[in-house]
Amino acid sequence: MSSSDRRAFLTLLAASAVAACGFEPAYGPGGPAAGLLSRVTVDAPQDRDAFDLVARLEDRLGRTRTPEFRLSYRISTKAEPQAIAPDNTINRYQLLGTVAFTLHDAGTDTVLSSGEVASFTAHSAFGTSVATAASEADAHRRLMRLLADQIVTRLIATSAAWNGR
């Protein structure tokens, strides 16, 4: 059996194993997450972190056309010093973040899914105050994107249990 025949055979074998396990695309027709796109209204942001979180959620889930679900959230962040110089100045911070989220039915306000996601990022505090502020703002933006992506992943993973589509 030639090398290319072996690869084709193994690819076919892997594809049949995936098909046999019940794998289906989440956003595909009839998929469990098909009803999420453009149907989730996210609570309005109250600060910069919330704005970045909501912007990323809307990027991933789409702007609401027919609000069937409402997503509420609570953001918590904490900065911890990571690199301390001999003169006791802090040169690097680790930014820890968690978001507790709850997905509600828009009509009845019934809780459909809830959970908490957590992640971290870091930023430099070395240089001018302007550079440090820009680095910190970028770290917050990156952290909110990470947390929003985790929320969407959780919603997709649990959508078969609560999404009637």
N, C-alpha and C positions, 0 to 999 in steps of 0.2 A: 504494500500500500504506500503510495507516494505521500510526501509531506503535505501537499495541498489537499489530497483526498482525506487524510487523517484530520486536518483542520476542519474541513467541511463536515465530516462525520461528527466531530466533537461539538461543533457549533449547532448542528441539527439536534444532537442529543441534549445539549444544554437548553435549547429553545423548547424542546418537547417537555423537559422537566419543569420549566417555568410555567408552561401552559397547563400542565397537569396539576400544578399546585393551586390553581385558581387565581393566578396573577391576572390583574386587569388594570389598565391605566386609571389612576384616580380621577383625572379630569375627562376621561373618555366618555362617549355616549353611554349613559346608564351607570357610569362610575360613581362611587360613593361621594366624591367631592365635586361632582359636576354642578350641584346646586349652590356651591359657595361663591362662585365668581359673580361679582357685581350684585350680590345680595346681602352682604354684611355691612351694616352701618357701624362705624367705630365711634365711640364717644369722642366729643370735641377735645382737642388738646388744651391744656391750661398753662404749659410752660414749654421751654425749648426742647427738653428731652421728649416730652409727650408729642410735640409737633413732629420730631424726627421719627418717632415710633409709628405714629398714625400715617405719615407720608409713606413709609416703607410698607405698612400693612395694605394701604390703598394701591401701592405699586403691585403687590403680589396678588391681592384679592380683587382689584378693580374698584372703581368708584361705584357707589350704590345706585342702581337704577330702580330695582324693586326691593325695598328693605324687608327681608324676611327674618333676618337675624340682627341682633345688636351685641356688639363686643365692648365690654367694659374692662378697665385695666387699672392697676395701681403700680406705679413705678417706684423703686427704691434704689438709690445708688450710694456708694461709699468709696472714698478715696483712701488708699493706704500707702504710706511711704515704702519705696522699694530699694532705692539706692541712696545711701546717706554718705556724704563725703566726710573726710577727716575733720573738717571745720563745722560739722553738724548741719550742713545745708543739704536739703533733699533735692536730688537730681532726677528722680524718676518716681512716678506714682502708678500704682495699679488701681484701676477703676473697676469696682465690682458692681454688678447690677442684677436686680431681680424684677420680674413683672408678674404679678398675680393677675390672671385674666379670667373672665367669665363670659360665656356666650349664652345669650338669652334668645328665646323666641320673641320676635318683635311684636307679635300680636298679643300674646298672653303673659310675657315676661317670665316664662318658665325657664329655669336654668337647664341648658342642654349639655354644656361641657364647661369644665373649669380646670384650672391648674396653675402651676407656677413654673416659670423658666428662669434660668440664671446663666450668666456668662461673665466674662471679664475682658478687659483690654488694658493697655498701659499708655502712658504718655510721658514725654520728657519735660522736665522743669529746668533744663539747662539752657542758658542763654538770656536774652532780653525778656522783659515782662510781656511784651507783645508776642514774642515767639512762644513763650510758655502758655499764654492765654489761647493762642491759636492751636497749639498742640492739645491742650485740654478740651477745647471745643470739638476738635476732630475726634478725640477719643470718645467723647460722649456720643457723637453722631455714629461712629462705628459700632459702639455698644448697643445703641437703640436698633440699628439694622440687624445685628446678630440676634437680639432678643425678639424682634418682629418675625424674623425668619423661623425661629424656633416655635413661636406661637402658631404660625401658619402650618408648619409641619405637624404640630400636635392636632390642629383642627382637621387637617387632611387625614391623619391617622385615626382619629376618633369619629370621623364623619359618617361612617357606615352605621354606627350605633344610634345616631340621633337625626340624621338627614334622611327624610322620607323619599328621596329621589332614587 
